[in-house]
Amino acid sequence: MPRRAYVEDAVPIWNEDRLERLQLFVRVRAEVPAPHFAMLLEVGAVALEQGLTAPV
């Protein structure tokens, strides 16, 4: 059985393109397999780099 990842945290992010500090609130309480969780974090980072602000 895969390990489960639980995250509930608030992480400050610095957006250098806009020169403003953004607050990224990660509120994940669902059970997801660890490899999929890593992919979710990667997708979230890419979304931030592209300036997307819609909730995921």
Secondary structure, DSSP 8 states (H G I E B T S, - for coil): ---EEEEEEEEEEEETTTTEEEEEEEEEEEEEEHHHHHHHHHHHHHHHHTT--S--
